[in-house]
């Protein structure tokens, strides 16, 4: 197995677009993730998936193997107006994606946290995903 994540951001973008493209007006889904100081337009932004940790897997040690638990991470940012009626459809799609074990093939645990920031007229919903997989060194 490789040390790189098992998934890239494009399948994640495609998964979210299934719902985002049906909403009127369409909610744009972008693979260009904004920096903290960017003025961010209405839409959904998907960050790159990257490996953030590599830990020795205890059962692998007891059996003299070199097995590691790898944690991959990415963010989804949804920027909208306050009380946007579309957010519930986006939220349901993101929660459904997190629970879709076939989509996360190769990962044994998928979790996410959500942070909501309310501005003067805007809302930002940040979903931080952690994906766990096993890595076997050759």
RASUL-V668721 format. One record per backbone hydrogen bond with DSSP energy under -1.0 kcal/mol. NH is the residue of the N-H (numbers start at 1). CO is the residue of the C=O. E is the energy in kcal/mol with one decimal. If there is no record, write none. Layout:
NH&CO&E ; NH&CO&E
This chain:
13&9&-2.6 ; 14&10&-2.7 ; 15&11&-2.1 ; 16&12&-2.1 ; 17&13&-2.4 ; 19&16&-1.2 ; 20&16&-2.3 ; 21&17&-2.5 ; 22&19&-1.5 ; 27&20&-1.7 ; 30&44&-3.3 ; 38&35&-1.4 ; 43&79&-2.2 ; 44&28&-2.9 ; 45&77&-2.9 ; 46&30&-2.7 ; 47&75&-2.9 ; 50&73&-2.4 ; 52&71&-3.1 ; 53&71&-1.3 ; 55&69&-2.6 ; 57&67&-2.8 ; 61&57&-1.3 ; 62&58&-2.0 ; 64&61&-1.8 ; 65&60&-3.8 ; 68&135&-2.9 ; 69&55&-3.4 ; 70&133&-3.1 ; 71&53&-2.2 ; 72&131&-3.1 ; 73&50&-3.0 ; 74&129&-1.4 ; 76&127&-2.3 ; 77&45&-2.8 ; 78&125&-2.7 ; 79&43&-2.9 ; 80&123&-2.8 ; 82&121&-2.2 ; 84&81&-1.3 ; 87&84&-1.3 ; 90&86&-1.7 ; 91&87&-3.1 ; 92&88&-2.3 ; 93&89&-1.7 ; 94&90&-2.5 ; 95&91&-2.7 ; 96&92&-2.4 ; 97&93&-2.3 ; 98&94&-2.1 ; 99&95&-1.4 ; 101&99&-1.3 ; 104&100&-1.5 ; 107&104&-2.6 ; 108&132&-2.2 ; 109&132&-1.2 ; 111&130&-2.4 ; 113&128&-1.8 ; 115&126&-2.4 ; 117&124&-2.7 ; 119&122&-3.2 ; 123&80&-3.0 ; 124&117&-2.5 ; 125&78&-2.7 ; 126&115&-2.9 ; 127&76&-3.1 ; 128&113&-2.4 ; 129&74&-2.8 ; 130&111&-2.8 ; 131&72&-3.1 ; 132&109&-2.9 ; 133&70&-2.3 ; 135&68&-2.8 ; 137&66&-2.1
